[in-house]
Amino acid sequence: MINLSGNHEEAFKRISKNIKNIRIEKNMTQQELAERAGISLSYLSKIEEINCNKSFSLHVLFDIADALGVDVKKLL
């Protein structure tokens, strides 16, 4: 799991914003993305929050990237 303390906070905000922006660009709802990524809607909602305080694994990050049809680098 990724630790949100210290200097990782800005990275999490950037990743959260990128996930949300790409999802919207692809005309996907949070429900659709959550289902495709194999995570709950509430989990995705927390990840997409501007003040994301939910840690998540790299595995989940890759699942979200796959569900969005983008290289994981686009989320970083």
C-alpha positions in Angstrom: 0.0 0.0 0.0 1.1 3.5 -0.7 1.6 5.8 2.3 -0.2 9.1 2.1 1.9 10.9 4.6 4.6 13.4 3.9 5.4 14.4 0.3 3.1 11.8 -1.4 0.0 13.9 -0.8 0.5 16.0 -4.0 1.1 12.9 -6.1 -2.1 11.4 -4.8 -4.0 14.6 -5.7 -2.6 14.5 -9.2 -3.4 10.8 -9.7 -6.9 11.3 -8.4 -7.5 14.3 -10.7 -6.0 12.4 -13.7 -8.3 9.4 -13.1 -11.4 11.6 -12.9 -10.5 13.7 -15.9 -9.7 10.7 -18.1 -12.9 8.9 -17.0 -15.0 12.0 -17.9 -13.2 12.4 -21.3 -14.2 8.8 -22.0 -17.8 9.5 -21.0 -17.7 6.9 -18.3 -19.6 7.0 -15.0 -17.9 6.2 -11.8 -20.1 3.1 -11.6 -18.9 1.9 -15.1 -15.2 2.5 -14.2 -15.6 0.8 -10.8 -17.2 -2.3 -12.4 -14.5 -2.5 -15.2 -11.7 -2.1 -12.6 -13.2 -4.6 -10.2 -13.5 -2.2 -7.3 -16.5 -0.8 -5.4 -18.1 2.5 -6.4 -17.4 3.9 -2.9 -13.7 3.0 -3.2 -13.4 4.7 -6.6 -15.3 7.8 -5.2 -12.8 8.1 -2.4 -9.9 7.7 -4.8 -11.3 10.4 -7.1 -11.9 12.9 -4.2 -9.8 16.1 -4.5 -8.4 15.5 -1.0 -7.9 11.8 -1.6 -7.1 10.2 1.8 -7.6 6.6 0.6 -4.4 4.6 0.0 -4.5 2.1 -2.8 -2.2 -0.5 -4.2 -0.3 -0.4 -7.4 -2.5 -3.3 -8.5 -5.6 -1.1 -8.2 -3.9 1.7 -10.1 -3.0 -0.7 -13.0 -6.6 -2.1 -12.9 -8.0 1.4 -13.2 -5.6 2.2 -16.1 -6.6 -0.9 -17.9 -10.3 -0.1 -17.4 -9.7 3.3 -18.8 -7.8 1.9 -21.7 -4.7 4.0 -21.0 -1.1 3.4 -20.0 -0.6 3.7 -16.3 1.9 6.5 -16.9 -1.0 8.7 -18.0 -2.4 8.5 -14.5 0.8 9.7 -12.8 
